[in-house]
Structure formats: structure tokens, C-alpha cells
Amino acid sequence: MSYWDLIEPAPGTYDFRELDTQIATIRRRKGTVTLGLGARQPRWPENHWPDWAWKLPKAERTTALLEFIKTVVKRYHGNDTIVSYQLENEALLGSFGTRSEVDRDRLRQEFALVKQLDPRRPIIMSTSTSWGIPLQRPIPDAVGFSYYQVLFNAHKQRYTKAFHKIWLHRLRARLIKLIWRRPSFIHELQLEPWGPKNIWEMSLEEQMESMSPDQIRHTITQAKEIGLSPIDLWGGEWWYWSAKNGNKEIIESVLKEIGR
């Protein structure tokens, strides 16, 4: 993630040290990177506008965002550890996070800019919900979508299960392929609790209500049966944290299901 608020805390003042270190570490371990671009990137508050940029008039805010994206892409253009970009995260979802500002025209400008600066790397974009297909531009090189099953519903004050059907996701992917000639993949497969509080504030029993070893097995099995690749697993920090706190069953369940 190229979090704008961390990298450019003041206009024109950049600090890439943390991101450089992350990419270098992955390179040493012979991994690859999809680099997040834009104001909206995974991790609360989702929209990572610097305070100074958010206070600007909208037209100036857009100009500042495009300049930031340009700076990030140009910095890592020659780094072959980076194999693709993710432009924004659920760019058209205004109902989650803070400082949401849905703007399709600006999104098109961002897309065109990245393609101009680095036409050889594919651009991934994720849909704004677990459902639907993209019908308007920009159309990315690959479409990612979320797959969350057991979530705490704040309105109902209870855990609810999402309506996921294997055939429906297969149909969705086929329609995207038919209409846009683009592949789809599972961009966020829920393998972490989604409860009423932060994970570290929940007891183990509360965490298991949303994501137990049995639920891990069920979720991965269903995702595999959809037949899309790759499948991005969401929750690595939680597996690690759980193991460090004496609960190794979580990470062992994940590794067993993915054949590691």
C-alpha cells in the first residue's frame, strides 16, 4: 500500500522509507508485489487523504492526488518486484470508511495516468461490493471481488451470513469475460473475524463466532470451487498475531487448506 497520508504528510514532502523497506524485503524473499495506488486503499479509515489535501477545494485535491500517483509510479517504474497495480480499493463504495468521495470522472483520470506512465503493468480494480459487474469505464485489466461470509451486522446487532453461491460467482466471472474480455479473481477472501470490535479487543470465543477453523475450511473450500485464480487471502496479520498469543490452530488450519 502506498498510503498517501504517511508518504506525503506535507505538500511535496515525501517519505518512502517504509514502503521501500517493504518492497525490498519482499524482493529478497523472491516474492512479488501488487502496489496499491490512490487515496482509497485497504486498512481503516480506507480513505488515506492527508489532512492538507482533504482541506483543499475538490479540483485542487484531484490535482494533488494525480501528482501523488505520478510520483509513486515513477519511483517504482523500474522495480521488477512490482508486477501489477491496484488502483483504489472498492473505488465506488462510499458507505464504508471515512472521508469517502466517489468520483468516477476522477477515477478515469487516475486510470489513464497510470496507463500512460506504465503501460506494461496490468491494473487491477475491485468492485464496490461482493456483487455486480463493472458496466462503465474505467475497465481494468483484471476485476477483483470480495468474498466475506460471516460478519457482525451493526444494525441488527448480531452475526449474519452473506448470500454467497458458487454458481452465482461463476456466472459473474463469465459475464465479465463475455462483456469486457477481462479475467476475474477473488481479491479479498475473508479469513479473519469481522466482529463488533477490533480483533484485539475481542475474546477468543468472540473471534471464533466469525472465523473459526471450521469456517476457514468451509470458506477456502467454497472459494476453490468457484474456479478463479488467484485467491487473495485476507487476514495474515490475524493468523500471525493469534499464533504469537498461543493459538496456532488458526494458521495451521489455513496452511492445511492451501496445501502448505
C-alpha positions, -999 to 999 in steps of 0.1 A, spaced: 0 0 0 12 35 -9 -6 53 19 -8 89 9 -11 104 44 20 86 55 42 92 24 33 128 18 24 143 52 30 178 38 27 191 2 58 180 -18 75 164 13 78 126 7 89 98 29 91 65 11 114 47 36 87 23 50 74 13 15 109 10 1 118 -14 30 86 -35 25 93 -39 -12 130 -47 -7 121 -73 19 96 -90 -5 123 -88 -32 148 -106 -10 123 -134 -3 116 -137 -41 81 -125 -38 61 -102 -60 40 -71 -53 8 -56 -64 12 -20 -55 -18 -1 -43 -24 34 -58 -47 62 -50 -64 77 -19 -86 47 -11 -65 17 -1 -72 -12 23 -70 -6 61 -92 17 81 -100 45 75 -99 32 39 -95 67 25 -60 78 33 -62 115 24 -35 137 41 -52 164 61 -37 191 40 -51 176 8 -86 169 22 -89 206 31 -82 217 -5 -111 226 -29 -121 195 -48 -104 204 -81 -71 211 -63 -75 179 -43 -78 160 -76 -47 176 -89 -28 167 -58 -39 131 -59 -28 127 -96 5 142 -87 10 118 -59 1 88 -80 25 100 -107 53 103 -81 47 67 -68 45 51 -102 76 69 -114 96 59 -83 89 22 -87 85 20 -125 118 1 -129 113 -23 -100 105 -57 -114 93 -69 -80 61 -50 -87 41 -70 -112 8 -51 -112 -11 -21 -97 -43 -20 -78 -60 14 -85 -80 25 -55 -99 -1 -34 -136 -5 -40 -134 29 -55 -171 34 -58 -180 23 -23 -190 54 -4 -206 37 26 -175 23 43 -147 43 58 -142 80 64 -136 109 40 -153 90 12 -155 108 -21 -169 88 -50 -159 104 -83 -159 83 -115 -145 110 -137 -115 114 -114 -111 76 -113 -109 76 -151 -82 103 -149 -63 82 -125 -66 51 -147 -55 70 -178 -25 85 -160 -12 51 -147 -16 36 -182 3 64 -197 31 62 -172 35 24 -171 15 7 -199 32 -27 -194 19 -35 -160 -17 -46 -156 -41 -25 -135 -64 -43 -110 -96 -28 -97 -121 -42 -72 -158 -39 -74 -176 -18 -48 -195 -48 -33 -194 -86 -33 -219 -85 -61 -224 -69 -95 -202 -65 -126 -185 -34 -140 -206 -18 -167 -189 16 -170 -153 27 -176 -127 26 -165 -124 -11 -172 -93 -26 -155 -71 -54 -168 -84 -77 -141 -115 -74 -119 -113 -84 -82 -142 -90 -59 -147 -97 -22 -159 -129 -6 -170 -124 30 -193 -148 47 -198 -143 85 -200 -107 96 -214 -88 126 -243 -66 114 -243 -34 134 -279 -26 125 -292 -60 136 -267 -63 164 -259 -100 155 -238 -121 132 -252 -127 98 -241 -148 69 -237 -134 34 -255 -149 4 -227 -165 -14 -234 -191 -41 -207 -208 -61 -228 -208 -93 -235 -171 -89 -199 -161 -87 -191 -183 -117 -218 -166 -137 -205 -132 -126 -170 -140 -138 -183 -154 -171 -203 -122 -178 -172 -100 -171 -153 -122 -195 -180 -120 -221 -186 -83 -219 -151 -70 -214 -128 -98 -222 -112 -95 -187 -104 -121 -161 -118 -120 -126 -103 -132 -93 -111 -133 -56 -95 -102 -43 -105 -105 -6 -113 -139 8 -123 -134 44 -101 -154 67 -103 -131 97 -130 -122 123 -154 -94 115 -170 -86 148 -184 -56 167 -150 -45 180 -114 -45 170 -99 -81 169 -76 -74 198 -105 -62 219 -125 -95 214 -121 -126 234 -111 -158 215 -147 -170 218 -159 -138 202 -134 -141 173 -145 -177 167 -181 -166 161 -170 -150 129 -139 -171 118 -133 -204 134 -111 -232 120 -142 -249 106 -152 -216 90 -118 -213 75 -120 -247 59 -155 -240 46 -146 -206 32 -115 -218 14 -133 -249 0 -161 -228 -14 -136 -203 -29 -117 -230 -47 -148 -244 -62 -156 -211 -79 -126 -219 -101 -110 -184 -102 -73 -177 -97 -56 -162 -79 -74 -161 -45 -60 -134 -22 -64 -145 14 -74 -117 39 -62 -120 75 -25 -128 76 -19 -104 104 -45 -121 125 -31 -156 119 3 -144 130 -10 -125 160 -31 -155 171 -1 -178 169 21 -154 188 -6 -154 215 -7 -192 218 -35 -201 193 -17 -218 165 -48 -236 153 -58 -207 131 -26 -206 110 -23 -243 109 -59 -245 95 -51 -220 68 -18 -237 58 -35 -271 57 -63 -259 34 -40 -242 9 -17 -272 8 14 -257 25 
